[in-house]
Amino acid sequence: MARYAFDEAGYEETTDGAKRPDRSTSLKREQEATADDLWSRGEVTHALKGADDPDTRWQTIEEVIARVDAKLLSLRKKTQKALRD
């Protein structure tokens, strides 16, 4: 049987004892990351199903730009009117 010798010089025993680190914050972050991952995967799955659906209406870039320009123009008019009033 092997025997070991330990040098205890300079060792001070603490009265509060060894405590495990608090893992609650780390575990909460891990759970949030898992939930976010599941949500992201669900969104991608939903988008892929929509893309594969033959009834999906695709928009051209020109249609999107026209819609955004119209919305911006509307917002500019509302802002200018609010500033005058």
N, C-alpha and C positions, 0 to 999 in steps of 0.2 A: 504494500500500500504506500502510495507516494505521500510525502508530507511537505507542506509549504510553510515558509516563514514570511511574515509580513512586517514591514517596517512601519510602525505606527507613530514615528516621530513627527511632530507637527500636526497630528490629526486632532481635530476638535469635534466632538460629537455635538450636533445641534439639538436643542431641546424641542424644536417644533417638528422634527422628523422630516423625512423626505416626502414631498407632495408631488402628485402627478400634475403635469401642466393642464391648464383648462383648455379642453378641446372643443368647447361648445361653439366658439366663434368660427373655428375652422370647419367644424361639421356643418354649421349653418350655411357657410359659403359654399361648401360642397353640395349641399342639398339644393341651394338656389341655382348653382351651375347645372345640376342634373335637370332641374325643372326647366331652365332656360333651353337646355339641349333638347329636351322632349318637345317643348313648344316649337322650337326651330324646325325640328324634323317633321312635326305635324304640318307646319306652314309649307314646307318644301313639298311634302307629299300631296297636300291640297293643290298647290300650284301645278304640280306635274299632272295631276288628274285633270285639272282644268285645261292644261295645254294639250292633253291627249283627246279631249272631248271634241268631237266633230262639230258640235254646235257653238263652239267658242268663236266669238267675233274678234278678230285681230284688228288693231288700229295701226294705221300707218304713222310714221313720224310726223308727217304733215298734219294729220288730224290732231295729234297730240299737241303740237306746237300751236295750232290754231285755237284749240280749247284753252290752253294756258295763256296765250296772248289775250283772249277775250276776258278771261278771269282777271288778269292783271289790269287791263283797261278798266274793267268794272271797279276794281279796288281803288285804282288811282282816282276815278271820278268821285267815289264815296269819300275818299280822304280829302280831296280838294274841296268838296262841298262842306265837309265837317270843319275844315280850317277856315272857311269863309264865314260860317255861322257863329 
